[in-house]
Amino acid sequence: MLKNKNIVLGVTGSIAIYKGVELARKLSREGASVDVVMTEAATKFITPMTFRSITHRPVVTEMFELTSEFSIEHVSLAKRADIIVIAPATANIIAKIASGLANDMISCVTLATKAPILIAPAMETNMYLNAITQENISRLRARGVKFVEPISGTLASGAEGIGKLADIPEIITAIENILQLNNDLSNIRIVITAGGTQEPIDPVRHIGNRSSGKMGYAIAEAARNRGADVILVAAPTNLPDPTGISVIHIRTTKEMQQNVSSLVDKSDVIIMAAAVADYRPVKSCLAKIKSGKQNLALKLTPNPDIISGITGKILKVGFAAESEDLITNAQKKLEKKHLDLIVANDITASDSGFDVDTNRVTLIEKNGEPESLPLLPKSQVANVILDKVVKLLNTAKNSKVKK
Ligand SMILES: Cc1cc2nc3c(=O)[nH]c(=O)nc-3n(C[C@H](O)[C@H](O)[C@H](O)COP(=O)(O)O)c2cc1C
């Protein structure tokens, strides 16, 4: 898909630079013309020769080097770029670009370009979470610079935390999305639910669950990037509203059901990624329940099963969060709720399911074999789910044409 695209790849002085080599290799293999620009610090980690051998292009390391193909007109790279990608990006380069500095070739090209800019940060957790780094990132975001967020894991120092460079496929997907090479959901309207519904017990307390909404939001953003018209019906989360997506905020399962039912007739796909409360209190007290020494019995009644109640031509995707017999239970749910696809995840693993950035899921299509994915960032899981959705939509369209 990247054939004939001119990508300027800025690499900086991060220990994650070895992944920059892999990125350069993959981009070149996909047919892109990759011009690598290295900071001086980057050359202390890896020699320019490595990138040159992979890209078969000159590597720019010096602003004032006469032998470089691009050095005389330092903005020529900025002009020929379809996209500028900086991966790995140090805290230093992010700060420089946010401040409008131009004293090395990457910051200079970035300031001079009209092409979209994608930054993939990689650094120690404290450097990344430092308020000044976050402020620099926010400033750049506000100016339209895109970011592929770092992931959590074991860092070079051995410490655990956020700051690892995003996985290469995720960076490539972001490049494809920015260049709008992947518009396979254009003219498709998708309703996505996310977060965990809350059922009030009294004005202060509620029955809730551990869902962070991250998976549903990741699907919504991925669908938007692939050209879909997305409506997100969101139960309470700590996540900001994504741009370019209509977000309807609700609290209870009943509110979610009302909103979803009013949308399904005009939509092509429903993806129920929300963790809905299966039960709600029979009675929600208007006044706060006082503390006491007696046992307190809370009588619960089942909530409506939102997805089972949806009929018609809409493609239905459900989630099964299970703590035992994952596949069997997910298959039962798929059949009982008449779904086209179910995404099963084992919520007992610490790196998958609730409130983490990664997920390990199994996809099961109607009449299909279970397909287990490895542990992946939720943004990548989102794209695999959407690949299936595109396939199922195409199958449905073709069978309609045949009839
Ligand atoms: C072994 C080593 C690893 C480093 N890794 C990182 C890193 O991952 N992220 C980062 O922001 N800085 C890292 N630094 C610090 C940067 O290399 C330093 O801030 C440098 O000035 C960045 O220059 P540049 O942005 O021009 O490439 C590292 C330094 C050393 C010595």
The ligand as a MOL file (V3000), in Angstrom:
LIG
                    3D

  0  0  0     0  0            999 V3000
M  V30 BEGIN CTAB
M  V30 COUNTS 31 33 0 0 0
M  V30 BEGIN ATOM
M  V30 1 C 21.8240 4.5160 26.5910 0
M  V30 2 C 20.9320 5.7130 26.4110 0
M  V30 3 C 19.6060 5.5040 26.0930 0
M  V30 4 C 18.7390 6.5840 25.9220 0
M  V30 5 N 17.4490 6.3510 25.6130 0
M  V30 6 C 16.6060 7.3970 25.4820 0
M  V30 7 C 15.2550 7.1790 25.1580 0
M  V30 8 O 14.7960 6.0400 24.9570 0
M  V30 9 N 14.4350 8.2490 25.0670 0
M  V30 10 C 14.8720 9.5300 25.2700 0
M  V30 11 O 14.0770 10.4620 25.1990 0
M  V30 12 N 16.1810 9.7530 25.5600 0
M  V30 13 C 17.0440 8.7510 25.6680 0
M  V30 14 N 18.3580 8.9840 25.9640 0
M  V30 15 C 18.8210 10.3680 26.0980 0
M  V30 16 C 18.9970 10.9920 24.7130 0
M  V30 17 O 19.8800 10.2310 23.9260 0
M  V30 18 C 19.4970 12.4440 24.8490 0
M  V30 19 O 18.4680 13.2240 25.4380 0
M  V30 20 C 19.9110 13.0290 23.5380 0
M  V30 21 O 20.3440 14.3490 23.7610 0
M  V30 22 C 18.7840 13.0300 22.5360 0
M  V30 23 O 19.2180 13.6530 21.3430 0
M  V30 24 P 18.3010 13.6770 20.0500 0
M  V30 25 O 16.9270 14.0030 20.4780 0
M  V30 26 O 18.9210 14.7840 19.2380 0
M  V30 27 O 18.4570 12.3680 19.3910 0
M  V30 28 C 19.2410 7.9220 26.1150 0
M  V30 29 C 20.5900 8.0980 26.4230 0
M  V30 30 C 21.4220 7.0230 26.5790 0
M  V30 31 C 22.8650 7.2690 26.9360 0
M  V30 END ATOM
M  V30 BEGIN BOND
M  V30 1 1 1 2
M  V30 2 1 2 3
M  V30 3 2 2 30
M  V30 4 2 3 4
M  V30 5 1 4 5
M  V30 6 1 4 28
M  V30 7 2 5 6
M  V30 8 1 6 7
M  V30 9 1 6 13
M  V30 10 2 7 8
M  V30 11 1 7 9
M  V30 12 1 9 10
M  V30 13 2 10 11
M  V30 14 1 10 12
M  V30 15 2 12 13
M  V30 16 1 13 14
M  V30 17 1 14 15
M  V30 18 1 14 28
M  V30 19 1 15 16
M  V30 20 1 16 17
M  V30 21 1 16 18
M  V30 22 1 18 19
M  V30 23 1 18 20
M  V30 24 1 20 21
M  V30 25 1 20 22
M  V30 26 1 22 23
M  V30 27 1 23 24
M  V30 28 2 24 25
M  V30 29 1 24 26
M  V30 30 1 24 27
M  V30 31 2 28 29
M  V30 32 1 29 30
M  V30 33 1 30 31
M  V30 END BOND
M  V30 END CTAB
M  END
